[in-house]
């Protein structure tokens, strides 16, 4: 699996070039224990970080045009920290205080923990999925009679709205922030041996900022099936795809590629 993934989609020319520089299209880690830094040290690789997308708040005046009444809902679905931040920003600006019996459905423990920044969880009703939207569906099925509010970005996956609609669960989708391409004009170029992407928006940002981008010997890494599809739809060759059975993280998939490449080139 690892060998076919490492070699199958890479041209022979590109595969023969060792990875010595990686651009991670996410913000710089705030801690020193990032797995990317471990890869950098272990394989003597230069790793740079640069967020390719930014989040912009939807102004309260614009939100009001959608005529979403937060208090008409009995449950809120959160899939990210951004959703949590901007939801409570809207609540503050609209002077809405969340009732004690409001239920919160979070996609992961990480999101649920972050929710404590705004509410005291012991006084509220909290339901958490294991990690993915599919896991959360099993939780929501047990509470089909709630009226759900789904605060999200202008760019989001279809899985949650489709699930709610298919199962005839009352819900409202509220766009409270926007995902836009970051201004990358400070970068001279994006000539790296490997660029790691984590969303289709990152691919869009690449070509918005560098419309003449040529892949050449750059290995493209993508996390998740929608990102992988965006890579291929953009006419790029996908060299490293995560998660894999033996590498559930982006760093794990990159390391599998590097190890396989070293073994093959040393034969």
Backbone torsions as a table, in degrees:
resi	resn	phi	psi	omega
1	UNK	NA	-49.6	-178.0
2	UNK	-64.3	-41.2	-176.3
3	UNK	-68.9	-42.6	-179.0
4	UNK	-67.0	-35.6	179.1
5	UNK	-68.4	-36.2	-177.6
6	UNK	-74.9	-34.0	-172.4
7	UNK	-106.9	-30.0	-169.2
8	UNK	-61.0	-40.0	-175.8
9	UNK	-99.5	-1.2	-178.4
10	UNK	-99.5	137.1	176.7
11	UNK	-67.6	152.7	179.6
12	UNK	-55.2	-39.5	-179.1
13	UNK	-63.0	-46.8	-177.1
14	UNK	-68.6	-37.8	-177.1
15	UNK	-65.7	-27.3	-178.3
16	UNK	-79.8	-10.1	-179.3
17	UNK	-90.2	117.8	-179.7
18	UNK	-63.7	148.0	176.2
19	UNK	-83.4	115.2	178.3
20	UNK	-119.6	-13.5	177.7
21	UNK	-137.7	137.0	178.7
22	UNK	-131.0	134.7	172.2
23	UNK	-109.5	117.8	177.5
24	UNK	-97.3	119.2	-173.4
25	UNK	-84.1	49.7	176.9
26	UNK	-137.3	164.5	179.5
27	UNK	-62.8	157.4	176.2
28	UNK	-59.0	132.2	178.2
29	UNK	-60.2	146.3	-179.1
30	UNK	-90.5	-6.1	178.8
31	UNK	-121.2	166.8	-178.4
32	UNK	-92.0	2.3	-176.9
33	UNK	-106.0	27.5	177.7
34	UNK	-64.2	136.2	177.9
35	UNK	-63.5	-23.9	176.6
36	UNK	-66.8	-37.6	178.7
37	UNK	-68.1	-31.1	176.1
38	UNK	-66.4	-41.9	176.9
39	UNK	-63.0	-41.8	-179.5
40	UNK	-58.6	-44.5	-178.6
41	UNK	-72.6	-41.1	-175.0
42	UNK	-67.4	-38.6	-174.3
43	UNK	-112.4	10.0	-180.0
44	UNK	55.7	54.9	-177.7
45	UNK	-117.2	140.6	175.5
46	UNK	-86.9	121.9	179.9
47	UNK	-116.1	123.0	175.7
48	UNK	-111.0	151.6	178.3
49	UNK	-122.2	135.1	176.7
50	UNK	-156.9	116.1	179.0
51	UNK	-65.8	126.4	-179.9
52	UNK	-91.1	-14.8	179.0
53	UNK	-129.3	154.2	178.5
54	UNK	-128.5	158.8	178.7
55	UNK	-110.1	128.0	177.5
56	UNK	-115.2	136.9	178.3
57	UNK	-71.1	142.6	169.2
58	UNK	-79.1	120.4	-179.0
59	UNK	-57.8	148.5	-177.8
60	UNK	-58.5	-37.3	178.8
61	UNK	-61.4	-37.9	178.3
62	UNK	-71.0	-39.8	177.9
63	UNK	-60.5	-39.9	-177.9
64	UNK	-62.8	-28.7	-179.2
65	UNK	-62.6	-26.2	179.7
66	UNK	-80.4	-7.8	176.0
67	UNK	54.3	45.5	177.3
68	UNK	-90.2	120.0	177.5
69	UNK	-96.8	105.1	-175.9
70	UNK	-58.1	-41.4	-173.7
71	UNK	-77.2	-2.5	172.6
72	UNK	-79.7	-6.7	-176.3
73	UNK	-105.8	152.8	-179.2
74	UNK	-109.5	-5.1	-178.6
75	UNK	-152.2	149.8	178.5
76	UNK	-126.0	137.6	178.2
77	UNK	-106.0	124.5	178.0
78	UNK	-115.7	130.3	179.2
79	UNK	-116.2	-1.5	-178.7
80	UNK	-163.0	165.8	175.7
81	UNK	-66.2	-37.6	178.9
82	UNK	-59.6	-41.4	179.0
83	UNK	-62.1	-41.5	179.4
84	UNK	-62.8	-49.8	-177.9
85	UNK	-58.5	-49.4	-174.0
86	UNK	-76.8	-26.7	174.8
87	UNK	-64.2	-47.5	-178.1
88	UNK	-74.7	-22.8	170.6
89	UNK	-64.1	-45.5	178.5
90	UNK	-63.2	-41.2	178.4
91	UNK	-59.7	-44.1	-179.2
92	UNK	-64.4	-44.4	-178.0
93	UNK	-69.2	-28.7	179.0
94	UNK	-94.2	2.0	179.2
95	UNK	58.2	40.1	177.0
96	UNK	-99.3	126.8	175.2
97	UNK	-104.6	125.7	-175.7
98	UNK	-68.8	130.2	-179.9
99	UNK	-67.9	154.0	-176.3
100	UNK	-64.2	-24.9	-177.2
101	UNK	-94.4	7.4	176.8
102	UNK	-65.2	137.6	179.1
103	UNK	-101.2	143.5	-178.7
104	UNK	-122.4	128.1	179.5
105	UNK	-115.3	113.9	-175.3
106	UNK	-111.6	141.9	-175.4
107	UNK	-70.0	-21.8	-177.6
108	UNK	-154.9	166.0	176.1
109	UNK	-61.8	-34.9	-179.2
110	UNK	-61.9	-45.5	178.9
111	UNK	-67.0	-40.4	179.4
112	UNK	-63.0	-41.0	179.2
113	UNK	-64.1	-40.5	180.0
114	UNK	-64.8	-29.8	179.7
115	UNK	-58.7	-25.3	-179.4
116	UNK	-65.4	-12.5	175.8
117	UNK	-64.9	-24.6	-174.1
118	UNK	-116.6	-27.2	-177.8
119	UNK	-135.4	159.4	174.6
120	UNK	-91.4	107.9	-170.0
121	UNK	-64.0	-30.1	-176.6
122	UNK	-67.0	-17.5	180.0
123	UNK	-98.4	-1.4	-177.4
124	UNK	-118.4	174.1	178.0
125	UNK	-105.6	117.5	-173.6
126	UNK	-121.9	135.6	179.0
127	UNK	-132.1	131.9	-171.5
128	UNK	-128.3	134.4	172.1
129	UNK	-84.0	168.8	-177.4
130	UNK	-73.5	-43.7	-179.2
131	UNK	-165.3	-41.6	-173.9
132	UNK	-107.4	168.1	177.2
133	UNK	-61.4	-36.4	179.7
134	UNK	-61.2	-39.2	177.0
135	UNK	-63.3	-39.6	-178.7
136	UNK	-68.0	-30.2	179.7
137	UNK	-58.3	-39.8	-178.9
138	UNK	-63.3	-32.2	178.2
139	UNK	-73.4	-44.9	-178.2
140	UNK	-63.5	-34.5	-179.9
141	UNK	-57.8	-28.1	-179.8
142	UNK	-81.1	-4.6	-178.9
143	UNK	-135.1	52.4	-173.6
144	UNK	-71.3	-16.1	-175.6
145	UNK	-89.5	-0.2	177.8
146	UNK	-76.5	160.3	172.3
147	UNK	-106.9	110.6	-169.0
148	UNK	-94.1	143.2	169.9
149	UNK	-112.4	127.7	-178.9
150	UNK	-115.2	89.8	176.9
151	UNK	-75.0	131.8	-173.1
152	UNK	-154.9	-177.0	177.8
153	UNK	-90.6	168.7	173.7
154	UNK	-67.7	-20.7	175.6
155	UNK	-116.4	112.8	-178.5
156	UNK	-150.2	163.8	177.1
157	UNK	-73.1	156.0	-177.6
158	UNK	-87.7	-8.6	-168.0
159	UNK	-61.0	-44.3	-176.9
160	UNK	-69.5	-50.9	176.5
161	UNK	-58.4	-38.8	179.4
162	UNK	-65.8	-40.4	178.3
163	UNK	-62.4	-46.7	-178.3
164	UNK	-63.9	-41.5	179.5
165	UNK	-67.5	-46.5	-179.0
166	UNK	-60.4	-37.0	-178.6
167	UNK	-92.0	10.0	176.3
168	UNK	54.1	44.0	177.7
169	UNK	-98.2	128.9	-178.8
170	UNK	-62.9	130.5	-178.8
171	UNK	-160.2	159.6	174.3
172	UNK	-132.7	134.0	175.9
173	UNK	-97.3	130.7	-178.4
174	UNK	-126.3	115.9	177.5
175	UNK	-82.5	113.2	-174.8
176	UNK	-117.2	-7.9	173.6
177	UNK	-153.0	161.3	-176.9
178	UNK	-122.3	142.0	176.4
179	UNK	-100.5	118.7	-175.8
180	UNK	-128.3	161.9	177.8
181	UNK	-69.8	135.4	176.2
182	UNK	-75.5	153.9	174.8
183	UNK	-81.6	110.9	-176.4
184	UNK	-105.8	23.6	-176.7
185	UNK	-64.8	-15.8	178.1
186	UNK	-77.1	-14.2	177.6
187	UNK	-84.7	131.0	178.0
188	UNK	-65.5	-42.8	178.2
189	UNK	-164.0	-178.1	177.3
190	UNK	-123.8	46.9	179.1
191	UNK	-87.6	92.2	178.0
192	UNK	-126.8	158.2	175.9
193	UNK	-70.7	-26.4	-179.9
194	UNK	-150.0	135.6	173.0
195	UNK	-123.0	127.6	-177.2
196	UNK	-103.3	124.5	-179.3
197	UNK	-113.8	151.1	-175.4
198	UNK	-128.0	-1.5	178.3
199	UNK	-160.0	156.8	174.4
200	UNK	-58.5	-30.3	178.9
201	UNK	-62.8	-32.8	177.9
202	UNK	-65.0	-39.0	177.1
203	UNK	-65.3	-43.2	178.1
204	UNK	-60.2	-43.0	-179.9
205	UNK	-62.0	-37.2	179.0
206	UNK	-55.9	-48.2	-174.9
207	UNK	-82.6	-22.4	172.8
208	UNK	-67.1	-42.1	-178.7
209	UNK	-83.5	-32.1	-178.1
210	UNK	-132.3	73.7	-174.9
211	UNK	-60.8	-21.8	-179.5
212	UNK	-100.0	18.5	-177.4
213	UNK	-57.3	131.3	175.1
214	UNK	-118.5	131.9	-175.7
215	UNK	-69.4	-43.5	-178.9
216	UNK	48.6	-118.4	-177.9
217	UNK	-96.2	10.2	179.4
218	UNK	-74.9	126.2	173.4
219	UNK	-82.1	133.2	178.4
220	UNK	-103.5	126.5	176.4
221	UNK	-113.0	139.7	-177.7
222	UNK	-135.4	138.0	176.9
223	UNK	-106.2	120.7	176.4
224	UNK	93.3	150.8	-176.1
225	UNK	-64.9	-34.7	-179.1
226	UNK	-70.1	-35.5	177.0
227	UNK	-69.2	-41.6	178.3
228	UNK	-60.3	-41.5	178.6
229	UNK	-64.4	-40.5	179.5
230	UNK	-63.9	-36.3	177.3
231	UNK	-60.8	-49.1	-177.8
232	UNK	-68.5	-39.0	179.7
233	UNK	-64.1	-26.7	179.1
234	UNK	-82.2	0.0	178.9
235	UNK	83.5	15.7	178.4
236	UNK	-96.6	156.7	175.1
237	UNK	-92.9	129.9	-179.6
238	UNK	-91.6	119.4	-176.7
239	UNK	-99.6	-34.9	-175.1
240	UNK	-132.1	118.6	-178.3
241	UNK	-119.5	128.7	177.6
242	UNK	-124.7	154.2	-2.5
243	UNK	-80.7	157.8	173.4
244	UNK	-119.3	159.8	-179.3
245	UNK	-54.0	-37.1	-178.9
246	UNK	-100.3	6.9	-180.0
247	UNK	-154.6	84.9	-175.3
248	UNK	-73.0	-13.0	-178.3
249	UNK	-110.3	164.7	176.2
250	UNK	-63.9	-44.1	-180.0
251	UNK	-63.2	-36.4	178.1
252	UNK	-64.5	-42.5	180.0
253	UNK	-66.9	-39.8	177.7
254	UNK	-63.7	-40.9	-179.5
255	UNK	-67.1	-37.8	175.9
256	UNK	-60.2	-43.9	178.7
257	UNK	-59.9	-48.6	-177.7
258	UNK	-61.4	-45.5	-178.9
259	UNK	-64.0	-43.6	179.1
260	UNK	-63.9	-42.0	179.5
261	UNK	-62.5	-45.9	179.5
262	UNK	-60.3	-44.4	-179.5
263	UNK	-62.0	-43.1	-177.5
264	UNK	-69.6	-39.9	-177.9
265	UNK	-72.7	-21.0	178.8
266	UNK	-89.4	-3.5	179.9
267	UNK	-72.4	NA	NA
